[in-house]
Amino acid sequence: MTMPRAEITGWGKYLPTKILTNDDLAKMVDTNDEWIIARTGIKERRIRADTDTTTSMGCAAARDAMAVAGLTAADLDLIVVANSSPDYLLPASANLIQHELGATCPALTLAAGCSGWIYSLVTASQFIQTGAYKNIVVIGVELISYAIDYTDRSTCVLFGDAAAAVVIQPGTTDAGIMAFELGSDGGHAHHLMVPGGGTRKPMSQDVVDKREMYIRMNGQEVFKFATRKLSSCLKNIAASAGMTPADLDLIIPHQANLRIIEYAANLLQLPMDKFFVNLHKYGNTSTASIPLALVEAIQEGRLKAGDVTGMVAFGSGLSWAGAVIKMGEAVNKVTAKLEPASAAIPS
Ligand SMILES: CC(C)(COP(=O)(O)OP(=O)(O)OC[C@H]1O[C@@H](n2cnc3c(N)ncnc32)[C@H](O)[C@@H]1OP(=O)(O)O)[C@@H](O)C(=O)NCCC(=O)NCCS
């Protein structure tokens, strides 16, 4: 008996309406629009409103994805949520999202930094392949702004808030997840971390005074790791699918920094138009980055039935994750049309 592949049959996103531009940031820290665009490619990012919570944003994206797939909450067999910015330390994000959606199925939260959504997708797909579950929603939601120090110019320009989700179901054709790679290098965890507020250094006045409840990052080390992993993981997952990176119809890289993507494109000797880019609009939205790019690629008609996409994420851990997916007939029922993301890529 052949195992079914996990096919993407629904997709949705939620973006807070508040926009934080480079000029806004220049009023907060010693930076400017030219520096941010030249070094990162980011023009603006979204920041949650007070009414936006991890639960509300995750639910909004999930509802859209379920509507596209024609599923109600009662149909769901599992909810997987990639998230590192929960509403509360306890309970986990997935349980609150499950309740708010009106679902009765199990719900699990997975934290693997910015690689978390691909980790979640691959984890969820195992339940599809074994036949245990049929209807799974996989959400990436991050209100990363809560962990950003808006007095630290080396990090605050990079990140934004967003949520995106897909529904996966057993495919009846060869569409679905063809190959994946998951990776972890915990020995380099210190390059990207929130040092205070966990059990190692519980929240205290000292943590607050030293601003240790915010993300600390060694940007250059993360940059080197990211470029290396983006190219090597892409080669590995393409090979596992019997392809080369050049054979992929579209590459969806983690939307962290345009220079990281350009560097990897150069290493792989691939043209930039093979890479989907929307980071100029949203910055790095952590676990929401890959699904948000995937959703917009589908909505813009960049992925048609039969197309094969390779997605690679990297992030805290340090971790990385990649997957090759063949799109099925579902993507042909796209209704929403967006401005092509490429139209606004800073030159
Ligand atoms: C953070 C990052 C954009 C910095 O770019 P960079 O080209 O490596 O810049 P450097 O760190 O070498 O800093 C160069 C100078 O710019 C300054 N600088 C840093 N941030 C700045 C900002 N927002 N505006 C103006 N100047 C800034 C630095 O202080 C430094 O000044 P100095 O030369 O006087 O010391 C880049 O390293 C990066 O993107 N790293 C990966 C980060 C990432 O993707 N993290 C998330 C992974 S999930």
The ligand as an SDF file (V2000), in Angstrom:
LIG
                    3D

 48 50  0  0  0  0  0  0  0  0999 V2000
   21.8240   42.3220   11.1740 C   0  0  0  0  0  0  0  0  0  0  0  0
   22.4230   42.5770    9.8110 C   0  0  0  0  0  0  0  0  0  0  0  0
   21.3800   43.2070    8.9050 C   0  0  0  0  0  0  0  0  0  0  0  0
   23.5840   43.5650    9.9700 C   0  0  0  0  0  0  0  0  0  0  0  0
   24.1390   43.8230    8.7090 O   0  0  0  0  0  0  0  0  0  0  0  0
   25.7290   43.7890    8.5270 P   0  0  0  0  0  0  0  0  0  0  0  0
   26.0040   44.1790    7.1390 O   0  0  0  0  0  0  0  0  0  0  0  0
   26.1880   42.4230    8.9870 O   0  0  0  0  0  0  0  0  0  0  0  0
   26.1760   44.9090    9.5120 O   0  0  0  0  0  0  0  0  0  0  0  0
   27.2330   44.7960   10.6920 P   0  0  0  0  0  0  0  0  0  0  0  0
   26.6650   43.9960   11.8090 O   0  0  0  0  0  0  0  0  0  0  0  0
   28.5640   44.4030   10.1070 O   0  0  0  0  0  0  0  0  0  0  0  0
   27.2890   46.3130   11.1190 O   0  0  0  0  0  0  0  0  0  0  0  0
   27.8580   47.2880   10.2760 C   0  0  0  0  0  0  0  0  0  0  0  0
   27.6530   48.6430   10.9370 C   0  0  0  0  0  0  0  0  0  0  0  0
   26.2800   49.0170   10.8470 O   0  0  0  0  0  0  0  0  0  0  0  0
   25.7940   49.3660   12.1100 C   0  0  0  0  0  0  0  0  0  0  0  0
   24.3810   49.0700   12.1980 N   0  0  0  0  0  0  0  0  0  0  0  0
   23.7590   47.9530   12.6590 C   0  0  0  0  0  0  0  0  0  0  0  0
   22.4350   48.0950   12.5580 N   0  0  0  0  0  0  0  0  0  0  0  0
   22.2090   49.3140   12.0110 C   0  0  0  0  0  0  0  0  0  0  0  0
   21.0680   50.0200   11.6590 C   0  0  0  0  0  0  0  0  0  0  0  0
   19.8300   49.5070   11.8260 N   0  0  0  0  0  0  0  0  0  0  0  0
   21.2020   51.2500   11.0990 N   0  0  0  0  0  0  0  0  0  0  0  0
   22.4020   51.7900   10.9110 C   0  0  0  0  0  0  0  0  0  0  0  0
   23.5390   51.1630   11.2330 N   0  0  0  0  0  0  0  0  0  0  0  0
   23.4450   49.9400   11.7760 C   0  0  0  0  0  0  0  0  0  0  0  0
   26.6320   48.5760   13.0880 C   0  0  0  0  0  0  0  0  0  0  0  0
   26.6090   49.1580   14.3460 O   0  0  0  0  0  0  0  0  0  0  0  0
   27.9820   48.6370   12.4480 C   0  0  0  0  0  0  0  0  0  0  0  0
   28.5580   49.8790   12.7580 O   0  0  0  0  0  0  0  0  0  0  0  0
   30.1570   49.9820   13.0430 P   0  0  0  0  0  0  0  0  0  0  0  0
   30.8020   49.5490   11.7520 O   0  0  0  0  0  0  0  0  0  0  0  0
   30.3190   51.4280   13.3450 O   0  0  0  0  0  0  0  0  0  0  0  0
   30.4060   49.0640   14.1710 O   0  0  0  0  0  0  0  0  0  0  0  0
   22.9490   41.2710    9.1740 C   0  0  0  0  0  0  0  0  0  0  0  0
   24.0820   40.8240    9.8790 O   0  0  0  0  0  0  0  0  0  0  0  0
   21.9350   40.1840    9.1520 C   0  0  0  0  0  0  0  0  0  0  0  0
   20.9210   40.2810    8.5020 O   0  0  0  0  0  0  0  0  0  0  0  0
   22.2000   39.0540    9.8370 N   0  0  0  0  0  0  0  0  0  0  0  0
   21.2690   37.9530    9.8830 C   0  0  0  0  0  0  0  0  0  0  0  0
   20.1570   38.2900   10.8140 C   0  0  0  0  0  0  0  0  0  0  0  0
   18.9770   37.3810   10.6850 C   0  0  0  0  0  0  0  0  0  0  0  0
   18.5470   37.0630    9.6170 O   0  0  0  0  0  0  0  0  0  0  0  0
   18.4410   36.9950   11.8430 N   0  0  0  0  0  0  0  0  0  0  0  0
   17.2470   36.2400   11.9470 C   0  0  0  0  0  0  0  0  0  0  0  0
   17.4510   34.8530   11.5290 C   0  0  0  0  0  0  0  0  0  0  0  0
   15.9640   33.9920   11.7140 S   0  0  0  0  0  0  0  0  0  0  0  0
  1  2  1  0
  2  3  1  0
  2  4  1  0
  2 36  1  0
  4  5  1  0
  5  6  1  0
  6  7  2  0
  6  8  1  0
  6  9  1  0
  9 10  1  0
 10 11  2  0
 10 12  1  0
 10 13  1  0
 13 14  1  0
 14 15  1  0
 15 16  1  0
 15 30  1  0
 16 17  1  0
 17 18  1  0
 17 28  1  0
 18 19  1  0
 18 27  1  0
 19 20  2  0
 20 21  1  0
 21 22  1  0
 21 27  2  0
 22 23  1  0
 22 24  2  0
 24 25  1  0
 25 26  2  0
 26 27  1  0
 28 29  1  0
 28 30  1  0
 30 31  1  0
 31 32  1  0
 32 33  2  0
 32 34  1  0
 32 35  1  0
 36 37  1  0
 36 38  1  0
 38 39  2  0
 38 40  1  0
 40 41  1  0
 41 42  1  0
 42 43  1  0
 43 44  2  0
 43 45  1  0
 45 46  1  0
 46 47  1  0
 47 48  1  0
M  END
$$$$
